[in-house]
């Protein structure tokens, strides 16, 4: 055999091996499943679905530089950046969540975008990630001290709310360990496919498109609202929807911002819901390179003005390093808002923040 043929054969073998390895990896249960069947038929009728993908309300480039998303991720993981991770242990409190007062309304943050709300004795767990924020455990490991909460620490959950299916918001291992203690799942259109693939009952899943709502028990309404972001757990993106939510309970309304860049959706939501008691907003993992899909600090104050919320809490920080800014910068952003007389609560992980709701 000629030398050139041998080289070609070796290259082919390497490529085939890589493809087989990629196929094995992507077929792991944790990657979930793309929508199909009746769910896909429903998706294809959505006004937010065009040419085989969900789209944002306004033109949105994922990466504004000449590079790719993969290149941007590599830069964060292996580029030279200062203070991406803290040198010391993150401050946190271990609260006994199984014995919290059911008469109190509160917010408890678990780092990044994971938090628990209790309002009118109903418990809402949002985007719980208690293990890995990526498909591989050696990437995006949590900051020391930030991962003191695990699924066993959670109480029984009335409503699990998932804003989108990115790995740092939907963790397979976490939801599987919570499986027997979740009554209902609320998620954007298409995300329910993952849960059904993982063995959850379809009757548990409340799946919505933007501007749809569902009436829950005890005079509670959940509204699925736009966000400016993207989605995906594997090689194909935007086959599932991303969203923010407005939780309307008797006497207290909470805006659950999820992930997303600044856009016209904030003023629209503020006008649609003129009485927002608490807004939980993204603050972290931002960069000029992806400024349209993650909110930059300079837009945070404008989001607050647009929403006109009475109280602010920020999340999406202090647990993982997913962007090349110093780990402590989001905390400084919060302190600047305090200086601007914004009514912002700045909890540490595990701290109970009481909410001033009016019981009915």
CORKAQUI-V220941 format. One record per helix or strand. SS is the DSSP state (helix for helix, strand for strand). FROM is the first residue (numbers start at 1). TO is the last residue. If there is no record, write none. Layout:
SS & FROM & TO
SS & FROM & TO
This chain:
helix & 3 & 26
helix & 29 & 31
helix & 37 & 44
strand & 49 & 50
strand & 53 & 54
helix & 69 & 78
strand & 92 & 92
helix & 97 & 99
strand & 106 & 109
strand & 112 & 112
strand & 115 & 119
strand & 122 & 126
helix & 151 & 153
strand & 157 & 162
helix & 172 & 181
strand & 182 & 188
helix & 192 & 197
helix & 202 & 204
strand & 205 & 208
strand & 212 & 215
strand & 221 & 225
strand & 244 & 249
strand & 252 & 256
helix & 265 & 272
strand & 278 & 282
helix & 288 & 290
helix & 297 & 307
strand & 311 & 315
strand & 317 & 317
helix & 329 & 339
strand & 344 & 344
strand & 349 & 349
strand & 352 & 354
